[in-house]
Amino acid sequence: MATERAAATLVLRLAGTGLTAAAAAIHLRLWAEGYRDLAVIGPLFLLDGVVGVLLAAALLVTPVRRLGPVAALTALFTAGALGALFLSLTTGLFGFYEAVDAELVLPTLYLETAGTAVLVTLVAFTLRPRGRGERHRHRHPRGRGRTRSHGAARAGS
């Protein structure tokens, strides 16, 4: 069971990392190809790209025991970028209106939707309590961490 859990965590971590990095790359590409000249939106695209790369790297190097909060932060960041794109497609964002048929809009919508879903799943998976045997096996090696009364009760059995 622990091996299945570790494998699932690894798959979710790698998928979340890849989706976050790909969305960041799109933002950096668009910034470099002309969005940098847009007031407010330009700096936000650069910020989104840089922060996305940093969060993708953090997802890779964070120890499993601390992965939940990093995945949660990355999920919120990705959902925020998705929300900003949705606003730019509907009501406009800082006076900027995006068209759904623009070159990278649909890929970005797919990446950020999938990224948010994968990262939320990773958060739920990493914060889910472990099975009973798994918890005790990792936290207290045999003979350690037991109270005196448990040992006395065993000795008297």
C-alpha positions as CSV (number, residue, x, y, z in Angstrom):
1,M,0.0,0.0,0.0
2,A,2.8,2.4,0.8
3,T,4.4,1.7,-2.5
4,E,1.2,2.4,-4.4
5,R,0.8,5.7,-2.4
6,A,4.3,6.7,-3.2
7,A,3.9,5.9,-6.9
8,A,0.6,7.9,-7.1
9,T,2.2,10.8,-5.3
10,L,5.1,10.8,-7.7
11,V,2.8,10.7,-10.8
12,L,0.7,13.6,-9.4
13,R,3.8,15.6,-8.5
14,L,5.3,15.1,-11.9
15,A,2.1,15.9,-13.7
16,G,1.5,19.0,-11.6
17,T,5.1,20.1,-12.2
18,G,4.9,19.7,-15.9
19,L,1.5,21.5,-16.3
20,T,2.7,24.4,-14.1
21,A,6.0,24.7,-16.0
22,A,4.2,24.5,-19.4
23,A,1.7,27.3,-18.4
24,A,4.7,29.4,-17.1
25,A,6.5,28.9,-20.4
26,I,3.4,30.1,-22.4
27,H,3.3,33.3,-20.2
28,L,7.0,33.9,-20.7
29,R,6.7,33.3,-24.5
30,L,3.8,35.7,-24.8
31,W,5.6,38.3,-22.7
32,A,8.6,38.0,-24.9
33,E,6.5,38.2,-28.1
34,G,4.9,41.5,-27.3
35,Y,2.8,41.3,-24.1
36,R,5.7,43.1,-22.3
37,D,4.6,46.3,-24.0
38,L,1.1,46.1,-22.4
39,A,0.6,48.3,-19.3
40,V,-0.1,46.2,-16.2
41,I,-0.7,43.0,-18.2
42,G,2.9,42.8,-19.4
43,P,4.5,42.8,-16.0
44,L,1.9,40.4,-14.8
45,F,2.7,37.9,-17.6
46,L,6.4,38.1,-16.7
47,L,5.6,37.6,-13.0
48,D,3.3,34.7,-13.8
49,G,6.0,33.1,-15.9
50,V,8.8,33.5,-13.3
51,V,6.6,32.5,-10.3
52,G,5.3,29.5,-12.3
53,V,8.8,28.3,-12.9
54,L,9.7,28.7,-9.3
55,L,6.6,26.8,-8.1
56,A,7.3,24.0,-10.6
57,A,10.8,23.7,-9.2
58,A,9.5,23.8,-5.6
59,L,7.1,20.9,-6.5
60,L,10.0,18.8,-7.6
61,V,12.3,19.4,-4.6
62,T,9.9,19.6,-1.7
63,P,10.0,16.6,0.6
64,V,6.8,14.5,0.5
65,R,5.9,15.4,4.1
66,R,5.8,19.1,3.1
67,L,4.4,18.6,-0.4
68,G,0.7,19.4,0.5
69,P,1.2,23.1,1.3
70,V,3.4,23.7,-1.7
71,A,0.9,21.9,-4.0
72,A,-1.9,24.0,-2.4
73,L,0.0,27.2,-3.1
74,T,0.7,26.1,-6.7
75,A,-3.0,25.1,-7.2
76,L,-4.2,28.5,-6.0
77,F,-1.7,30.3,-8.2
78,T,-2.7,28.2,-11.2
79,A,-6.4,28.7,-10.5
80,G,-5.8,32.5,-10.2
81,A,-4.1,32.5,-13.6
82,L,-7.0,30.6,-15.0
83,G,-9.4,33.1,-13.5
84,A,-7.5,36.0,-14.9
85,L,-7.6,34.5,-18.4
86,F,-11.3,33.9,-18.0
87,L,-11.8,37.5,-17.0
88,S,-9.8,38.7,-19.9
89,L,-12.0,36.6,-22.2
90,T,-15.3,37.9,-20.8
91,T,-15.3,41.3,-19.0
92,G,-11.7,42.3,-19.6
93,L,-8.8,42.6,-17.2
94,F,-7.1,45.9,-16.6
95,G,-8.5,47.1,-19.9
96,F,-7.2,44.1,-21.8
97,Y,-9.5,41.8,-23.7
98,E,-8.3,38.4,-25.0
99,A,-10.0,36.5,-27.8
100,V,-10.6,32.8,-27.5
101,D,-9.2,32.2,-31.0
102,A,-5.9,33.8,-30.1
103,E,-2.9,31.5,-30.7
104,L,-2.3,30.2,-27.2
105,V,-5.6,30.8,-25.4
106,L,-7.0,27.3,-25.8
107,P,-3.8,25.5,-24.9
108,T,-3.5,27.8,-21.8
109,L,-7.1,27.1,-20.8
110,Y,-6.5,23.3,-21.0
111,L,-3.1,23.5,-19.2
112,E,-4.4,25.6,-16.4
113,T,-7.6,23.7,-15.9
114,A,-5.8,20.4,-15.9
115,G,-3.0,21.8,-13.7
116,T,-5.5,23.1,-11.1
117,A,-7.3,19.7,-11.1
118,V,-4.1,17.7,-10.8
119,L,-2.7,20.0,-8.0
120,V,-5.9,19.9,-6.0
121,T,-5.9,16.1,-6.3
122,L,-2.3,16.1,-5.1
123,V,-3.2,18.3,-2.1
124,A,-6.1,16.0,-1.2
125,F,-3.9,13.0,-1.6
126,T,-0.9,14.3,0.4
127,L,-3.0,15.6,3.2
128,R,-5.2,12.5,3.5
129,P,-4.3,10.5,6.6
130,R,-2.3,7.4,6.0
131,G,-3.5,4.0,6.8
132,R,-3.2,2.8,10.4
133,G,-0.2,0.4,9.8
134,E,1.5,2.8,7.5
135,R,1.4,5.7,10.0
136,H,2.8,3.7,12.9
137,R,5.4,1.9,10.8
138,H,7.0,5.2,9.6
139,R,6.7,7.3,12.8
140,H,7.6,4.8,15.5
141,P,10.1,2.1,14.7
142,R,9.4,-1.2,16.6
143,G,10.0,-0.7,20.3
144,R,10.2,3.1,20.2
145,G,7.5,5.7,20.9
146,R,5.4,3.3,23.0
147,T,4.2,4.4,26.4
148,R,5.3,2.6,29.5
149,S,1.9,1.3,30.2
150,H,1.7,-0.5,26.9
151,G,5.0,-2.2,27.6
152,A,3.9,-3.2,31.1
153,A,0.6,-4.6,29.8
154,R,2.5,-6.7,27.3
155,A,5.0,-7.9,29.8
156,G,2.1,-9.1,32.0
157,S,0.3,-10.9,29.2
